[in-house]
Amino acid sequence: MTAFGKLIRTTAFRLTLVYLLLFALFAASLLGFFAWNTRRMVTEQITATVNSDFSDLNDIFSRRGLRGLVFAIENRSLRPGANLYLVVTPTGQAVAGNVGALPPGTLNTNGWVETAYQRLEEQDKAPHLALVRITELSNGFRLLVGRDLEERHRIFGIVAAAAQWSVLVVVVLGLAGGIFVGRRVLRRIDAMTATTSRIMEGDLSERLPVGRSGDELDRLADNLNRMLERIEGLMTGLKEVSDNIAHDLKTPLTRLRNRAEEALATSRGEPGYRAALEQTIEESDGLIRTFNALLMIARAESGQAGGNAEDFDAAEVARGLHELYEPLAEDDGLTLRVEAKPALLHGNRELISQALANLVENAIKYGKASAPLLETPARPPEVLIEARREGDKVLLSVTDSGPGIPEADRKRATERFVRLEASRSQPGSGLGLSLASAVATLHRGELRLEDAAPGLRATLAIPALSGEGLSGQSSHPETHPV
Amino acid sequence: MRLLIIEDDRESADYLAKAFREVGHVADLASDGEEGLSMADSGDYDVLVIDRMLPKRDGLSVIGTLREKGNRTPALILSALGQVDDRIKGLRAGGDDYLPKPYAFAELLARVEVLSRRHGGPAEDTLYRVGDLELDRLSHRVTRGKEELTLQPREFRLLEYLMKHAGQVVTRTMLLENVWDYHFDPQTNVIDVHISRLRSKIDKGFDRPLLHTIRGAGYMIRDGIR
């Protein structure tokens, strides 16, 4: 497309054309109205002048006869800017007046007539236009009194010229304005288009140029940029997930395959096959769990799982999980305690439960692992689940007395599949903390990992439900600290 | 039990039908939503197993249409979509149970059997009895033989659920969903620990165990061998 072609296709230019047309029509109709009115006014004026002259002459005729009339007409014809006069005999001979040739038959009419005529004394034979009044006198002679319409014609000409010029000026200025605005817009749109096509080619890090004026295009560009940021974030997340799936699911898949191959090659008889198949199922169950966790994290991170939000008490979640995990902890030689105070929040209860469950499972796993290392077995190692409100946050935390996570590793610990050196020997997919972190982020909160000296305190800090602060205790009589 | 499996993947459908037939059920197949709807509408099935995503008409719409027509055949939704939102959507649409893919057949079988029993089964009894074990749902008393057993509230609910489905396999996820109302996979054997506690209370010291572990599937409470 040529530059001009592009220009005339811009919205700004098209709008300009529409406005232009409207303004031209407006100007034309205004001037038309003006011209028509002027013409009417001039005609009225002429009629009045002619009428007064006419009755004057009639008066003279009735008082002084034909002679007096002829004399008066000769006299009046000589005045500058005189009216048109003509007196003819019943046979059509001109007796007096300043009018030369008239179209034949004109004089036979009575009353007002608009007619062409030629002046008597003038050299030019060009016909002029006049408005005349004709009447028959009592002696059969005919009298014509009229006025030239040149003036009316001239005024009309002036108005027409004004109309032409104004329309021309409107069109020229309008077009120039349209081109100016259109090109300005076009330049910016072109820049945006160029950027977006680069983005479409795959460079998601590109951003649209945003001007300083804060106009609608800037706002649009700004919004698009934010959308791009979100898309880039999602794409990065997706890529990470697929990378992780490729990297970390391939290992157990390979193991699965090797085991099946080995069983096929070496096993004899049904028991061998049965054992291998059972192992295979177990391994694939583990894979499915890992896969589910990955999907869940991806969904939580992309903000998709926020659909089923409800109001609930974090304390109930804490107590419920305590109840669920208490026997498990006890079997592992740990004491699982819960300290829960009412703390209402709004969110996806299932996801938050699962996030907290992951923290509890981690705490039990690592708390147990550290148990034999403790020098002072005076009190059994303990895991504490807490729920409380602090400021505008609801804190759900799990504290263990295990080895903790060194300061330097804490950030890394929430990444997918990261299993810190110290925990390599423990079973697990390495997704627990990253899921908890994703769930916290989904609820506009965060996962904090702190040193509990000894041990680790993992806290889900999630914005509390507003309006539930001081009255928290009384509004939930059914909840009570355990 | 007569089952209708609505699943567009030929191989999975054949596998399911074969597996259900092997355990003594009758299984019909439909390969798209429209066919499934007309078969479910006309046939007399005990349970419908419906894939979430089907050609011509998706699974949720099949269930929704059936429910509108007053057909209350229990329906289990199979879905490859994510768990949290999707399960709720499925249940809202009129599904009775939800199982995310991939699943173990034992899990599906256990759920389908529970569903078929729920449908048209007798009204909920107030007294459950398995062998000499009795659970009174009104007074919350549990006795075995002449001995009264003391159970924690959660142990009581666990036993209640197991006894309600006596003779049927219940899986760990079913227990977690129905007794605790959690819908995630714990990475630990947390359910097994609860079961072993319950077992030590109801079976320890009695010569005939009632609470059995079904390998690769879950648990079952029953008296002797069926």
Interface residues (C-beta under 8 A of the other chain):
Chain A: E278 I281 S284 D285 I288 R289 N292 L295 M296 R299 Q304 A305 G307 N308 G320 E323 L324 Y325 P327 L328 D331 N348 E350 L351 S353 Q354 A357 N358 E361 I364 K365 P427 G428 S429 G432
Chain B: G82 Q83 V84 D85 I88 P100 P102 A104 R154 W180 Y182 H183 F184 D185 P186 Q187 T188 N189 V190 V193 H194 R197 G216
